[in-house]
Amino acid sequence: MTDAVQDAGAEGADEPPALTDGIHLVVDALKLNDVETLYGVVGIPITDLARLAQASGIRYIGFRHESDAGHAAAAAGFLTRKPGICLTVSAPGFLNGLVALANATTNCFPMVQISGSSEQHLVDLQRGDYEEMDQLAAARPFAKAAYRVHRAEDIGRGIARAIRTAVSGRPGGVYLDIPAAVLGEVIDAEKGAESLWRLVDPAPRQVPQAEAVDRAIDLLAGAERPLVVLGKGAAYSQADDQIREFVESTGIPYLPMSMAKGLLPDDHPQSAATARSLALRRADVVMLVGARLNWLLGHGEAPQWNPQAKFIQVDIAATEMDSNQPIAAPLVGDVGSVLEALAERSKPGRISAPAPWREELAERSAKNVAKMAGRLEAAETAHPMKFLGALQSIRDVLHENPRAYVVNEGANALDLARNTIGMQVPRHRLDSGTWGVMGIGMGYAIAAAVETGDPVVAIEGDSAFGFSGMEIEAICRYDLPVVVVVLNNSGVYRGDDPSASDDPAPTALKARHDLMIQAFGGKGYQATTPAEVATALREALASGRPALIDCVIDPTDGTESGNIAHLNPKGITVQR
């Protein structure tokens, strides 16, 4: 017997080398980087990936539509400061998820969408493969970054790169394309294990330059009417103590954007929320903290703003500066580091808000609060029920349940709830955000319940609810503590729009939403008065189980396009 044959015989007697595949490597890489939850919709080629993740201890939350799963992953990213992970199938499923990925990028929420895909050599020649699409090219314009993995040995690298990119600097959505063949590729298990790694400090702090801090201090110290605007970036930063210390130690009035509500309680004496128009129009030095001068703030332009106002901007992305107005004092860094630097370099008492400015805002706030109280009092007894009648009942019950998260979307439902329902706790309000999109409701609500375990109240316009309403089945399937409150005025904006034909009006809707949830095992309520709304909401929250309250709202109540009717084109008025 030759040496070669002996060697072959001896080798054959050994145990065969252990093997792994792309699916196992994806799960191992996610676990190595502390991913605890996946959101998605299964199908070819990711079904076994979801099964394995679940068997490996990662929680998998399955949805009915990829867009909703993506919105849940994005909300998870906002709440945890770790990228939410969404799994989708190829082509149409990928495109559905891409809506949420683009929205996450616009809102600066860290999220990673992992999609299976067809083989690139077939896609590039357009050979008509199953669900053929160049997903990488499609994702790039809408995401912070997009990557494709071509070899199983690069899966660990791809996941590490996607997570770091999503969460570092200005957070955003990242697309990771893993073709079906790579998921199924079999390689040596030892080699596969060596290809994975755990990220170290994926979102390092960014400290501002000392001279930039001093420049901002000088501006604030010389201001007669200073104002702080808190955006959702401030909420995301979780620099709650530093924000409160800066605001309260300086006495500067502050204006919270909707998802920054609760960083300081809405009834805080320095809040200028109830004198917003006056604050913007009169402020001479404005410090933007995690807020952008986009359309939500009128681009910083007159007449909404004081044309002589000087802006200080705190943002982690230098490219955000000067996007709409000259920034007199850019502070590039993470919110916590910037506010710590301001506290360290400013002498006690140097920055303060003059008493006449605080008194001017307080006087206007008192007038506006009284005016709002009158509207609420009138709505309390109105029949049919008005938006404000239902909302003040919801407000009162939420005040009894401060742990509850509030998800809010719609046109009138969003605008009126934002102005009616105060927040006391940071990051407990999630809404349509920068794009103002409809359809985030059920995804955000599911993520808030899954990530925190706390109760969630989703306040929905009947039109907005329709975008993701089927996900109440997922809420029931996972027995989540989510109460959906649908403000149902039977229409988009309002339900009394006359029809110009035998068909229903373009804005008309018709549904008994409380009956929907009963089909899935949840509790349904119909409420026609504010008292019935309060009773149903208290009972639903106390149960800790899925519920839906269909609030019958006066069809004539509501405003075209809510508070942004001015964005409608100004052509010849269509007769109604």
ChimeraX attribute file (.defattr): number of C-alpha atoms within 10 A of each C-alpha:
attribute: neighborCount
match mode: 1-to-1
recipient: residues
	/A:1	5
	/A:2	7
	/A:3	8
	/A:4	9
	/A:5	10
	/A:6	11
	/A:7	11
	/A:8	11
	/A:9	11
	/A:10	10
	/A:11	11
	/A:12	10
	/A:13	9
	/A:14	8
	/A:15	7
	/A:16	8
	/A:17	9
	/A:18	10
	/A:19	12
	/A:20	18
	/A:21	18
	/A:22	26
	/A:23	25
	/A:24	21
	/A:25	25
	/A:26	23
	/A:27	22
	/A:28	21
	/A:29	22
	/A:30	24
	/A:31	17
	/A:32	15
	/A:33	17
	/A:34	12
	/A:35	18
	/A:36	16
	/A:37	22
	/A:38	22
	/A:39	29
	/A:40	30
	/A:41	25
	/A:42	20
	/A:43	16
	/A:44	14
	/A:45	21
	/A:46	24
	/A:47	15
	/A:48	15
	/A:49	20
	/A:50	24
	/A:51	13
	/A:52	17
	/A:53	22
	/A:54	17
	/A:55	11
	/A:56	13
	/A:57	13
	/A:58	19
	/A:59	16
	/A:60	20
	/A:61	22
	/A:62	20
	/A:63	24
	/A:64	17
	/A:65	18
	/A:66	28
	/A:67	28
	/A:68	32
	/A:69	33
	/A:70	36
	/A:71	31
	/A:72	33
	/A:73	35
	/A:74	35
	/A:75	28
	/A:76	30
	/A:77	28
	/A:78	27
	/A:79	25
	/A:80	15
	/A:81	19
	/A:82	25
	/A:83	29
	/A:84	31
	/A:85	27
	/A:86	30
	/A:87	30
	/A:88	31
	/A:89	25
	/A:90	29
	/A:91	20
	/A:92	14
	/A:93	21
	/A:94	26
	/A:95	20
	/A:96	19
	/A:97	29
	/A:98	26
	/A:99	18
	/A:100	30
	/A:101	32
	/A:102	25
	/A:103	25
	/A:104	31
	/A:105	22
	/A:106	18
	/A:107	21
	/A:108	24
	/A:109	31
	/A:110	33
	/A:111	38
	/A:112	32
	/A:113	30
	/A:114	26
	/A:115	27
	/A:116	25
	/A:117	30
	/A:118	23
	/A:119	19
	/A:120	16
	/A:121	9
	/A:122	15
	/A:123	18
	/A:124	11
	/A:125	9
	/A:126	12
	/A:127	10
	/A:128	11
	/A:129	13
	/A:130	14
	/A:131	15
	/A:132	19
	/A:133	23
	/A:134	19
	/A:135	24
	/A:136	18
	/A:137	11
	/A:138	15
	/A:139	25
	/A:140	15
	/A:141	11
	/A:142	21
	/A:143	25
	/A:144	24
	/A:145	20
	/A:146	23
	/A:147	19
	/A:148	18
	/A:149	18
	/A:150	17
	/A:151	15
	/A:152	27
	/A:153	23
	/A:154	18
	/A:155	27
	/A:156	26
	/A:157	16
	/A:158	21
	/A:159	25
	/A:160	21
	/A:161	18
	/A:162	24
	/A:163	25
	/A:164	20
	/A:165	24
	/A:166	30
	/A:167	25
	/A:168	17
	/A:169	19
	/A:170	22
	/A:171	29
	/A:172	27
	/A:173	37
	/A:174	33
	/A:175	29
	/A:176	25
	/A:177	24
	/A:178	29
	/A:179	24
	/A:180	20
	/A:181	17
	/A:182	21
	/A:183	25
	/A:184	15
	/A:185	15
	/A:186	17
	/A:187	18
	/A:188	13
	/A:189	16
	/A:190	12
	/A:191	13
	/A:192	22
	/A:193	15
	/A:194	10
	/A:195	16
	/A:196	23
	/A:197	16
	/A:198	16
	/A:199	15
	/A:200	10
	/A:201	9
	/A:202	17
	/A:203	19
	/A:204	11
	/A:205	16
	/A:206	15
	/A:207	18
	/A:208	23
	/A:209	13
	/A:210	13
	/A:211	11
	/A:212	15
	/A:213	22
	/A:214	16
	/A:215	15
	/A:216	22
	/A:217	20
	/A:218	14
	/A:219	20
	/A:220	26
	/A:221	17
	/A:222	15
	/A:223	19
	/A:224	17
	/A:225	23
	/A:226	29
	/A:227	27
	/A:228	24
	/A:229	23
	/A:230	26
	/A:231	21
	/A:232	27
	/A:233	26
	/A:234	28
	/A:235	26
	/A:236	23
	/A:237	16
	/A:238	18
	/A:239	17
	/A:240	17
	/A:241	12
	/A:242	17
	/A:243	22
	/A:244	13
	/A:245	14
	/A:246	17
	/A:247	18
	/A:248	16
	/A:249	14
	/A:250	17
	/A:251	20
	/A:252	24
	/A:253	26
	/A:254	25
	/A:255	24
	/A:256	24
	/A:257	21
	/A:258	21
	/A:259	25
	/A:260	26
	/A:261	26
	/A:262	21
	/A:263	25
	/A:264	24
	/A:265	15
	/A:266	20
	/A:267	14
	/A:268	14
	/A:269	14
	/A:270	19
	/A:271	22
	/A:272	27
	/A:273	23
	/A:274	21
	/A:275	20
	/A:276	16
	/A:277	13
	/A:278	18
	/A:279	27
	/A:280	24
	/A:281	17
	/A:282	20
	/A:283	23
	/A:284	22
	/A:285	24
	/A:286	23
	/A:287	25
	/A:288	23
	/A:289	25
	/A:290	22
	/A:291	22
	/A:292	24
	/A:293	19
	/A:294	12
	/A:295	12
	/A:296	15
	/A:297	15
	/A:298	14
	/A:299	15
	/A:300	21
	/A:301	17
	/A:302	13
	/A:303	10
	/A:304	16
	/A:305	20
	/A:306	18
	/A:307	14
	/A:308	12
	/A:309	23
	/A:310	21
	/A:311	27
	/A:312	24
	/A:313	27
	/A:314	29
	/A:315	26
	/A:316	24
	/A:317	14
	/A:318	14
	/A:319	9
	/A:320	17
	/A:321	23
	/A:322	14
	/A:323	12
	/A:324	15
	/A:325	14
	/A:326	14
	/A:327	17
	/A:328	17
	/A:329	22
	/A:330	23
	/A:331	30
	/A:332	23
	/A:333	21
	/A:334	26
	/A:335	29
	/A:336	19
	/A:337	17
	/A:338	26
	/A:339	24
	/A:340	17
	/A:341	17
	/A:342	19
	/A:343	18
	/A:344	11
	/A:345	12
	/A:346	16
	/A:347	10
	/A:348	11
	/A:349	11
	/A:350	13
	/A:351	21
	/A:352	21
	/A:353	21
	/A:354	14
	/A:355	11
	/A:356	11
	/A:357	18
	/A:358	18
	/A:359	11
	/A:360	14
	/A:361	21
	/A:362	19
	/A:363	11
	/A:364	18
	/A:365	19
	/A:366	13
	/A:367	13
	/A:368	14
	/A:369	13
	/A:370	12
	/A:371	11
	/A:372	16
	/A:373	13
	/A:374	12
	/A:375	13
	/A:376	20
	/A:377	13
	/A:378	13
	/A:379	20
	/A:380	21
	/A:381	14
	/A:382	15
	/A:383	13
	/A:384	16
	/A:385	23
	/A:386	27
	/A:387	26
	/A:388	25
	/A:389	24
	/A:390	27
	/A:391	27
	/A:392	21
	/A:393	21
	/A:394	25
	/A:395	17
	/A:396	14
	/A:397	17
	/A:398	22
	/A:399	15
	/A:400	10
	/A:401	14
	/A:402	13
	/A:403	14
	/A:404	22
	/A:405	25
	/A:406	25
	/A:407	27
	/A:408	30
	/A:409	29
	/A:410	30
	/A:411	28
	/A:412	25
	/A:413	25
	/A:414	23
	/A:415	17
	/A:416	17
	/A:417	24
	/A:418	20
	/A:419	13
	/A:420	17
	/A:421	18
	/A:422	18
	/A:423	26
	/A:424	19
	/A:425	18
	/A:426	20
	/A:427	21
	/A:428	22
	/A:429	25
	/A:430	25
	/A:431	23
	/A:432	22
	/A:433	20
	/A:434	16
	/A:435	13
	/A:436	15
	/A:437	16
	/A:438	21
	/A:439	23
	/A:440	31
	/A:441	32
	/A:442	29
	/A:443	31
	/A:444	28
	/A:445	31
	/A:446	31
	/A:447	26
	/A:448	31
	/A:449	20
	/A:450	19
	/A:451	16
	/A:452	13
	/A:453	12
	/A:454	15
	/A:455	26
	/A:456	28
	/A:457	26
	/A:458	26
	/A:459	27
	/A:460	29
	/A:461	28
	/A:462	29
	/A:463	28
	/A:464	24
	/A:465	26
	/A:466	17
	/A:467	16
	/A:468	19
	/A:469	22
	/A:470	18
	/A:471	23
	/A:472	29
	/A:473	20
	/A:474	19
	/A:475	27
	/A:476	21
	/A:477	16
	/A:478	15
	/A:479	15
	/A:480	24
	/A:481	27
	/A:482	29
	/A:483	28
	/A:484	30
	/A:485	31
	/A:486	27
	/A:487	28
	/A:488	28
	/A:489	27
	/A:490	23
	/A:491	22
	/A:492	25
	/A:493	25
	/A:494	26
	/A:495	22
	/A:496	19
	/A:497	17
	/A:498	13
	/A:499	13
	/A:500	11
	/A:501	7
	/A:502	6
	/A:503	8
	/A:504	13
	/A:505	17
	/A:506	13
	/A:507	16
	/A:508	20
	/A:509	17
	/A:510	13
	/A:511	13
	/A:512	17
	/A:513	23
	/A:514	22
	/A:515	17
	/A:516	18
	/A:517	25
	/A:518	18
	/A:519	13
	/A:520	16
	/A:521	16
	/A:522	21
	/A:523	20
	/A:524	22
	/A:525	21
	/A:526	19
	/A:527	22
	/A:528	17
	/A:529	21
	/A:530	25
	/A:531	16
	/A:532	17
	/A:533	25
	/A:534	21
	/A:535	14
	/A:536	23
	/A:537	25
	/A:538	17
	/A:539	11
	/A:540	24
	/A:541	21
	/A:542	12
	/A:543	12
	/A:544	16
	/A:545	18
	/A:546	29
	/A:547	30
	/A:548	27
	/A:549	27
	/A:550	24
	/A:551	28
	/A:552	22
	/A:553	26
	/A:554	21
	/A:555	19
	/A:556	16
	/A:557	17
	/A:558	22
	/A:559	14
	/A:560	14
	/A:561	17
	/A:562	17
	/A:563	13
	/A:564	13
	/A:565	10
	/A:566	10
	/A:567	8
	/A:568	9
	/A:569	8
	/A:570	7
	/A:571	6
	/A:572	6
	/A:573	7
	/A:574	5
	/A:575	6
	/A:576	9
